[in-house]
Amino acid sequence: MTSYPAIETVLGHRGDMLLVHAIEHVDATQACCTAKTDSAAWYASEAGDMPAWIGIELMAQTVGVHVGMLARMQGRPPRLGALLGTRKYTAMMACLPAGKGLRIQATQAFRDDTGVGAYDCRIELADGGETVAEATLTVFEPDDFQAFLYKERTL
């Protein structure tokens, strides 16, 4: 069994915005993380459920874990990246029930030398493996994130 670092050492998210809880698996082409819906979280509905649209952020954070762990394996610190968009986001249910464990998988479909990549992602219920959401995410990891943000604001 492989031991992985704490999620906070790989992702820049903190507090309420850190939605994935642990790294379950990472290899050259994919990452799998775990999360749990929280009825007290900022996103929770009146019933305490997680709206399905939060799944995009769970997927994006899992992609961030993959990219960050690849950097660590190469002796580099993780860098900031950006979610450019998603294609074919499909949620099989409108809300994920409170207290449910989730497995989020991100598999690299494409990545080039400029930092642009695409990942096929899936969210499953931890107790049984039922797929509850799927999407392809397009991401970008610029060499200089601050310059990227500045350039985007001045266009």
C-alpha positions in Angstrom: 0.0 0.0 0.0 1.4 3.4 -1.0 1.3 6.3 1.4 0.4 9.7 0.0 1.0 13.1 1.5 -1.7 15.2 3.2 -3.9 16.8 0.6 -3.0 20.3 1.9 0.6 19.8 0.8 -0.5 19.2 -2.8 -3.4 21.6 -3.3 -3.5 25.3 -2.6 -7.1 25.2 -1.4 -7.7 25.8 2.3 -10.7 25.8 4.7 -14.1 25.5 3.2 -12.8 25.5 -0.4 -10.8 22.3 0.1 -13.4 19.7 -1.0 -11.3 16.6 -1.5 -10.1 15.0 1.7 -7.4 12.4 0.8 -5.4 10.9 -2.1 -6.3 7.3 -2.7 -4.1 6.7 -5.8 -1.8 8.5 -8.2 0.1 7.2 -11.2 1.5 8.7 -14.4 -1.9 9.1 -16.0 -4.5 9.4 -13.3 -5.4 10.4 -9.7 -8.2 9.2 -7.4 -9.2 11.2 -4.4 -11.9 10.8 -1.7 -14.4 13.3 -0.3 -17.5 13.2 1.8 -20.6 15.4 1.5 -21.0 17.7 4.5 -24.5 18.8 5.6 -22.9 21.9 7.3 -20.8 23.0 4.3 -21.3 26.3 2.5 -22.7 24.4 -0.5 -25.3 22.3 1.4 -29.0 22.6 0.5 -31.6 22.9 3.2 -31.7 19.1 3.3 -27.9 19.1 3.8 -27.2 17.6 0.3 -24.4 18.5 -2.0 -25.7 20.0 -5.3 -24.5 18.0 -8.3 -22.8 21.1 -9.8 -20.2 21.0 -7.0 -18.9 17.9 -8.8 -17.0 20.0 -11.3 -14.9 21.5 -8.4 -14.3 18.0 -7.0 -13.1 16.9 -10.4 -10.9 20.0 -10.8 -9.3 19.5 -7.4 -8.6 15.9 -8.3 -6.9 17.0 -11.5 -4.9 19.5 -9.3 -3.8 16.5 -7.2 -2.6 14.7 -10.3 -0.6 17.6 -11.7 0.7 18.4 -8.2 1.9 14.9 -7.5 3.6 14.6 -10.9 5.5 17.8 -10.1 6.5 16.3 -6.7 7.7 13.2 -8.5 9.9 15.4 -10.6 11.3 17.3 -7.6 9.3 20.4 -8.3 6.8 22.1 -6.0 3.1 22.1 -7.1 2.1 25.2 -9.2 -1.2 27.0 -9.5 -3.4 26.0 -12.4 -6.7 27.1 -13.9 -9.9 25.2 -15.0 -10.6 26.5 -18.5 -13.9 24.6 -19.0 -15.8 21.4 -19.0 -17.5 19.4 -21.7 -20.3 17.0 -21.3 -20.8 17.3 -17.6 -23.4 14.8 -16.8 -24.9 14.3 -13.3 -26.9 11.2 -12.7 -28.7 12.8 -9.7 -29.5 16.4 -8.8 -27.9 16.2 -5.3 -25.6 13.9 -3.5 -27.0 12.9 -0.1 -25.4 14.3 3.1 -22.8 12.1 4.7 -22.0 10.1 1.6 -18.4 9.1 0.8 -17.3 9.9 -2.8 -14.4 8.6 -5.0 -13.3 11.1 -7.7 -11.1 9.8 -10.5 -9.3 12.0 -13.1 -7.6 10.3 -16.1 -5.3 12.4 -18.3 -6.6 12.3 -21.9 -4.2 14.9 -23.2 -1.4 17.2 -22.1 1.0 19.3 -24.1 4.2 21.3 -23.3 2.3 24.6 -23.0 0.5 23.4 -19.9 -2.9 22.7 -21.5 -4.5 19.4 -20.7 -7.7 17.5 -20.7 -8.9 15.0 -18.1 -11.8 12.5 -18.2 -13.3 12.5 -14.8 -15.8 10.5 -12.9 -17.4 10.7 -9.4 -18.7 7.5 -7.7 -20.4 6.7 -4.5 -17.8 5.1 -2.2 -20.3 2.5 -1.0 -20.9 0.5 -4.2 -19.2 2.4 -6.9 -22.3 3.9 -8.6 -21.3 6.6 -11.0 -23.0 9.9 -10.1 -21.2 12.4 -12.4 -18.9 12.4 -15.4 -17.2 15.1 -17.4 -14.1 16.1 -19.4 -12.2 19.0 -17.9 -9.8 21.3 -19.8 -7.1 22.8 -17.6 -4.1 25.0 -17.9 -0.9 25.2 -15.8 0.9 28.3 -16.9 4.6 28.7 -16.1 3.8 32.0 -14.4 0.3 32.1 -12.9 0.5 35.8 -11.9 1.5 36.8 -15.4 -1.4 34.7 -16.7 -3.9 36.4 -14.4 -2.6 39.8 -15.3 -2.7 39.1 -19.0 -6.3 37.9 -18.8 -7.4 41.0 -16.9 -5.9 43.4 -19.4 -7.5 41.8 -22.5 
